[in-house]
Amino acid sequence: MIWMGEEYRGQKVFNNKVALKIFLAIVVLLCAVVISFFIGRYKIEPMRLVQLLTTAPSNWLASSDTSVFYYIRLPRILLAVLVGAALSTAGALFQGVFRNPLVSPDILGVSAGCCLGAALGIVLSRYISIPYLMQILAFMFGILAMILAYSIASISRGEPVVMLILAGMIVGSFANAALSFIKFTADPYEELPAIVFWIMGGLYRANWYMVLNILIILIPSMLLIILLSWKVNILSLGDEEASSLGINTRCFRLVLLGLGTLIVASCVSVSGSIGWVGLVIPHAARIIVGPDHKYSIPMSMLIGGAFVVLMDNIARSLISAEIPISILTAAIGTPFFAYLLIKGRGSAWR
């Protein structure tokens, strides 16, 4: 009885510490968002920002700062939070499902498929006049890439996780080859620069239409992932152990991969390819709250949102021209990941 009481008190203290860390992460995210409103070529005074945040849009007076705040800065900041949170969530989810800390959200070739669809949309836009054709094709090709990868893995003989990874490599390589062909045949003065710049990632296209459309997909998907996060712990034990505990590994893995693919395709279709977020942020979350997915996935959401917001602030303010955000995420993510490998020695994953 004494031992059970000590264990309960220890678990309660642990939960309190995790709750405090998650609360601090929420504060950091909110601070990053507030700071972002003041960063940009057009300055918004603090009191004016307070007025805009505490007043209904219908009561705003038509002015330059109102237009900058509502039509440019606010949707861009919200899109940065959503993209960062979603990519980090997908990274934590895939690393748990595949039981591999080196897995990133594009493991199934989803990002490569999205890039192929976007490039095709850029080329077709001179023949077909459809609003947001690039985003629509990017999303569709991302989903198609996941379906192809899972289909190849399903008809292959071997360990399911390994077959999925190999199938994802096949689909991703084929999509990259097709993308290279489109680059080769694209107009070198207009279409090729647009394709290259889009692939490098950026939030400069942000508007309310994009925010609301991916919000419809991201919010339900990420909430469902949080609700199922405790089963990810079981799935990460291995198929035999998970099956012995009553988990239908094949069905459950397909559901989780489908949810992860949806949020990755949604993000890449509006922001381009933003690397290292889904790979590095889950590691940082596990260092802070431990390997339990019930805590590491929500923490990944918060840290990822704050990280992409800060990277976007640097991208649009460091120099006169906007820097593709993937350059910054790689420049910061690679040394941080090297530090984790040297100092952490995989302890956070274990």
C-alpha positions as CSV (number, residue, x, y, z in Angstrom):
1,M,0.0,0.0,0.0
2,I,2.8,2.4,0.8
3,W,4.5,1.6,-2.5
4,M,1.3,2.2,-4.4
5,G,0.8,5.5,-2.7
6,E,4.4,6.6,-3.5
7,E,3.9,5.6,-7.1
8,Y,0.6,7.6,-7.3
9,R,2.2,10.6,-5.8
10,G,5.1,10.3,-8.2
11,Q,2.8,10.1,-11.2
12,K,0.8,13.1,-10.0
13,V,4.0,15.2,-9.6
14,F,5.1,14.1,-13.1
15,N,1.7,15.1,-14.6
16,N,1.9,18.5,-12.8
17,K,5.3,19.1,-14.2
18,V,4.2,18.2,-17.7
19,A,1.1,20.4,-17.4
20,L,3.4,23.3,-16.3
21,K,5.7,22.7,-19.3
22,I,2.8,22.7,-21.7
23,F,1.4,25.9,-20.2
24,L,4.8,27.5,-20.6
25,A,4.9,26.4,-24.2
26,I,1.5,28.0,-24.8
27,V,2.8,31.2,-23.3
28,V,5.9,31.1,-25.6
29,L,3.6,30.5,-28.6
30,L,1.4,33.5,-27.7
31,C,4.4,35.7,-27.2
32,A,5.8,34.7,-30.6
33,V,2.4,35.5,-32.2
34,V,2.2,38.9,-30.5
35,I,5.7,39.9,-31.4
36,S,5.0,38.9,-35.0
37,F,2.4,41.6,-35.3
38,F,5.1,44.3,-34.8
39,I,7.5,42.8,-37.4
40,G,7.4,44.0,-41.0
41,R,8.0,46.9,-43.3
42,Y,4.8,48.6,-42.1
43,K,4.9,49.4,-38.4
44,I,1.8,49.0,-36.3
45,E,1.8,50.9,-33.0
46,P,1.2,48.9,-29.8
47,M,-1.9,50.8,-28.8
48,R,-3.3,50.5,-32.3
49,L,-2.7,46.7,-32.2
50,V,-4.6,46.5,-28.9
51,Q,-7.5,48.4,-30.5
52,L,-7.5,46.1,-33.5
53,L,-7.4,43.0,-31.3
54,T,-10.2,44.1,-29.0
55,T,-12.5,45.5,-31.6
56,A,-14.8,43.6,-33.9
57,P,-13.7,43.8,-37.6
58,S,-17.1,45.4,-38.5
59,N,-16.2,48.4,-36.4
60,W,-12.7,48.9,-37.9
61,L,-12.1,52.1,-39.8
62,A,-10.7,51.8,-43.3
63,S,-7.0,52.6,-43.0
64,S,-3.5,51.3,-44.1
65,D,-2.8,49.6,-40.7
66,T,-6.2,47.9,-40.8
67,S,-5.5,46.4,-44.2
68,V,-2.0,45.3,-43.3
69,F,-3.2,43.8,-40.0
70,Y,-6.3,42.0,-41.3
71,Y,-5.5,41.0,-44.8
72,I,-1.7,40.5,-44.7
73,R,-0.2,40.0,-41.2
74,L,-3.0,38.2,-39.3
75,P,-3.7,35.4,-41.9
76,R,0.1,34.9,-42.4
77,I,0.7,34.5,-38.7
78,L,-2.2,32.1,-38.3
79,L,-1.0,30.1,-41.3
80,A,2.5,29.9,-39.8
81,V,1.1,28.6,-36.5
82,L,-1.0,26.0,-38.3
83,V,1.7,24.8,-40.6
84,G,4.3,24.6,-37.8
85,A,1.9,22.7,-35.5
86,A,0.7,20.3,-38.2
87,L,4.2,19.4,-39.5
88,S,5.5,18.8,-36.0
89,T,2.4,16.7,-35.2
90,A,2.9,14.6,-38.3
91,G,6.6,14.2,-37.5
92,A,5.9,13.0,-34.0
93,L,3.1,10.7,-35.3
94,F,5.2,9.1,-38.0
95,Q,8.2,8.6,-35.7
96,G,6.0,6.7,-33.3
97,V,4.2,4.7,-36.0
98,F,7.5,3.7,-37.8
99,R,9.4,3.3,-34.5
100,N,12.2,5.4,-35.9
101,P,13.4,8.7,-34.6
102,L,14.9,9.6,-38.1
103,V,11.5,9.6,-39.8
104,S,10.1,12.9,-41.2
105,P,6.6,13.7,-42.5
106,D,7.7,13.2,-46.1
107,I,8.6,9.5,-45.5
108,L,5.8,8.3,-47.7
109,G,6.6,10.7,-50.6
110,V,3.8,13.1,-49.7
111,S,5.9,16.2,-49.9
112,A,7.4,15.1,-53.2
113,G,3.9,14.5,-54.5
114,C,2.7,17.9,-53.4
115,C,5.7,19.6,-55.1
116,L,4.9,17.7,-58.3
117,G,1.3,18.8,-58.2
118,A,2.2,22.4,-57.5
119,A,4.7,22.5,-60.4
120,L,2.1,21.0,-62.7
121,G,-0.4,23.6,-61.5
122,I,2.1,26.4,-62.3
123,V,2.6,25.1,-65.8
124,L,-1.1,24.4,-66.5
125,S,-2.1,27.9,-65.2
126,R,-1.2,29.4,-68.6
127,Y,-3.8,27.1,-70.3
128,I,-6.4,26.7,-67.6
129,S,-7.9,29.6,-65.5
130,I,-9.0,27.9,-62.2
131,P,-8.6,29.7,-58.9
132,Y,-6.0,28.1,-56.6
133,L,-5.2,25.4,-59.2
134,M,-1.7,25.0,-57.8
135,Q,-2.9,24.4,-54.3
136,I,-5.6,22.0,-55.4
137,L,-3.2,19.9,-57.5
138,A,-0.6,19.9,-54.8
139,F,-3.1,18.5,-52.2
140,M,-4.4,15.9,-54.6
141,F,-1.0,14.7,-55.7
142,G,0.1,14.5,-52.0
143,I,-2.8,12.2,-51.2
144,L,-2.2,10.2,-54.3
145,A,1.5,9.7,-53.3
146,M,0.4,8.2,-50.0
147,I,-2.2,5.9,-51.7
148,L,0.4,4.6,-54.1
149,A,3.0,4.0,-51.4
150,Y,0.5,2.1,-49.2
151,S,-0.7,0.1,-52.2
152,I,2.8,-0.9,-53.1
153,A,3.6,-1.9,-49.5
154,S,0.3,-3.9,-49.3
155,I,1.1,-6.1,-52.2
156,S,4.7,-6.6,-51.2
157,R,5.9,-9.4,-49.0
158,G,7.9,-8.4,-45.9
159,E,7.7,-6.5,-42.7
160,P,4.9,-3.9,-43.1
161,V,6.9,-0.9,-41.6
162,V,9.9,-1.6,-43.8
163,M,7.8,-2.1,-46.9
164,L,6.1,1.2,-46.3
165,I,9.4,3.1,-46.0
166,L,10.7,1.5,-49.1
167,A,7.5,2.2,-51.0
168,G,7.6,5.8,-49.9
169,M,11.2,6.0,-51.2
170,I,10.0,4.6,-54.6
171,V,7.0,7.0,-54.9
172,G,9.1,10.0,-53.7
173,S,11.9,9.2,-56.2
174,F,9.4,8.9,-59.1
175,A,7.7,12.2,-58.1
176,N,11.1,14.0,-58.0
177,A,11.9,12.6,-61.4
178,A,8.6,13.8,-62.8
179,L,9.2,17.2,-61.1
180,S,12.7,17.5,-62.8
181,F,11.1,16.8,-66.2
182,I,8.6,19.6,-65.6
183,K,11.4,21.9,-64.6
184,F,13.3,21.0,-67.8
185,T,10.3,21.7,-70.0
186,A,9.0,24.8,-68.1
187,D,9.5,28.4,-69.3
188,P,12.9,29.4,-67.9
189,Y,11.8,33.1,-67.4
190,E,8.5,32.7,-65.6
191,E,7.5,29.2,-64.8
192,L,10.8,27.7,-63.7
193,P,11.6,30.5,-61.1
194,A,8.1,30.2,-59.8
195,I,8.5,26.4,-59.4
196,V,11.9,26.6,-57.7
197,F,10.8,29.4,-55.3
198,W,7.6,27.6,-54.4
199,I,9.5,24.4,-53.6
200,M,11.8,26.3,-51.3
201,G,8.8,27.1,-49.1
202,G,7.2,30.3,-47.9
203,L,4.1,31.9,-46.4
204,Y,4.0,34.9,-48.7
205,R,0.8,33.6,-50.4
206,A,-1.1,33.5,-47.1
207,N,-4.7,34.7,-47.2
208,W,-8.0,34.0,-45.4
209,Y,-9.1,31.5,-48.1
210,M,-6.0,29.3,-47.4
211,V,-6.3,29.6,-43.6
212,L,-9.9,28.6,-43.5
213,N,-9.5,25.7,-46.0
214,I,-6.7,24.0,-44.2
215,L,-8.3,24.8,-40.8
216,I,-11.2,22.6,-41.8
217,I,-8.7,19.7,-42.3
218,L,-6.1,20.4,-39.6
219,I,-8.2,21.0,-36.5
220,P,-10.3,17.7,-36.7
221,S,-7.2,15.7,-37.8
222,M,-4.9,16.9,-35.0
223,L,-7.6,16.6,-32.3
224,L,-8.2,13.0,-33.4
225,I,-4.4,12.3,-33.3
226,I,-4.3,13.6,-29.8
227,L,-7.2,11.4,-28.8
228,L,-5.5,8.4,-30.3
229,S,-2.0,9.3,-29.0
230,W,-2.1,6.7,-26.2
231,K,-2.5,4.0,-28.8
232,V,0.6,5.2,-30.6
233,N,2.5,4.3,-27.5
234,I,1.2,0.7,-27.9
235,L,1.9,0.6,-31.6
236,S,5.5,1.8,-31.1
237,L,6.2,-1.3,-29.0
238,G,6.0,-3.4,-32.2
239,D,3.3,-5.3,-34.1
240,E,3.5,-8.5,-32.0
241,E,3.2,-6.7,-28.7
242,A,0.5,-4.4,-30.0
243,S,-1.5,-7.3,-31.4
244,S,-1.3,-9.1,-28.0
245,L,-2.8,-6.1,-26.4
246,G,-5.8,-6.1,-28.8
247,I,-4.7,-3.5,-31.3
248,N,-5.5,-4.2,-35.0
249,T,-2.1,-2.9,-36.2
250,R,-2.8,-2.9,-39.9
251,C,-6.1,-0.9,-39.6
252,F,-4.8,1.4,-36.9
253,R,-1.6,2.2,-38.8
254,L,-3.6,3.0,-41.9
255,V,-5.8,5.4,-39.9
256,L,-2.8,7.2,-38.4
257,L,-0.9,7.4,-41.7
258,G,-4.1,8.7,-43.4
259,L,-4.4,11.5,-40.8
260,G,-0.8,12.4,-41.0
261,T,-0.9,12.5,-44.8
262,L,-3.9,14.7,-44.7
263,I,-2.3,17.4,-42.6
264,V,1.1,17.2,-44.4
265,A,-0.6,17.5,-47.8
266,S,-2.7,20.4,-46.6
267,C,0.4,22.3,-45.3
268,V,2.7,21.6,-48.2
269,S,-0.1,22.6,-50.7
270,V,-0.2,26.2,-49.2
271,S,3.4,26.7,-47.9
272,G,5.6,24.6,-50.1
273,S,8.2,22.2,-48.7
274,I,9.4,23.3,-45.3
275,G,12.0,20.9,-44.1
276,W,13.4,19.8,-40.7
277,V,10.3,21.0,-38.7
278,G,8.7,17.6,-38.6
279,L,12.1,15.9,-37.9
280,V,13.6,18.1,-35.2
281,I,10.7,19.5,-33.3
282,P,9.4,16.1,-32.0
283,H,12.9,15.4,-30.6
284,A,12.8,18.7,-28.7
285,A,9.3,17.9,-27.4
286,R,10.5,14.4,-26.2
287,I,13.4,16.0,-24.4
288,I,11.1,18.4,-22.6
289,V,8.2,16.0,-21.6
290,G,9.4,12.5,-22.3
291,P,8.6,9.9,-24.9
292,D,4.9,9.4,-24.0
293,H,2.9,10.5,-27.1
294,K,0.1,11.7,-24.9
295,Y,2.4,14.6,-23.9
296,S,5.0,14.8,-26.7
297,I,2.4,15.2,-29.5
298,P,0.7,18.3,-27.9
299,M,4.1,19.7,-27.0
300,S,5.3,19.2,-30.6
301,M,2.3,21.2,-31.8
302,L,3.1,24.1,-29.6
303,I,6.8,24.2,-30.2
304,G,6.4,23.7,-33.9
305,G,3.9,26.6,-34.2
306,A,6.2,28.9,-32.3
307,F,9.2,27.8,-34.3
308,V,7.7,28.4,-37.7
309,V,6.3,31.8,-36.6
310,L,9.8,32.9,-35.5
311,M,11.4,31.5,-38.7
312,D,8.8,33.4,-40.8
313,N,9.5,36.6,-38.9
314,I,13.2,36.3,-39.8
315,A,12.4,35.3,-43.4
316,R,10.4,38.5,-44.0
317,S,12.5,41.0,-42.1
318,L,16.2,39.9,-42.2
319,I,16.9,41.4,-45.6
320,S,14.9,43.5,-48.1
321,A,13.9,40.4,-50.1
322,E,12.0,37.6,-48.4
323,I,14.1,34.5,-47.7
324,P,12.6,31.1,-48.4
325,I,11.7,29.7,-45.0
326,S,13.1,26.3,-45.7
327,I,16.6,27.8,-45.8
328,L,16.2,29.1,-42.3
329,T,14.6,25.9,-40.9
330,A,17.5,23.9,-42.3
331,A,20.2,26.3,-41.1
332,I,18.8,26.1,-37.6
333,G,17.5,22.5,-37.6
334,T,20.7,20.8,-38.8
335,P,23.0,22.0,-36.0
336,F,20.3,21.5,-33.4
337,F,19.8,17.9,-34.6
338,A,23.6,17.3,-34.6
339,Y,23.6,18.6,-31.0
340,L,20.8,16.1,-30.1
341,L,22.8,13.3,-31.6
342,I,26.0,14.2,-29.8
343,K,24.5,15.1,-26.4
344,G,21.3,13.2,-26.2
345,R,22.5,9.8,-27.5
346,G,18.9,8.8,-28.2
347,S,17.9,8.9,-24.5
348,A,14.8,11.0,-25.3
349,W,13.6,8.3,-27.7
350,R,14.2,5.4,-25.5
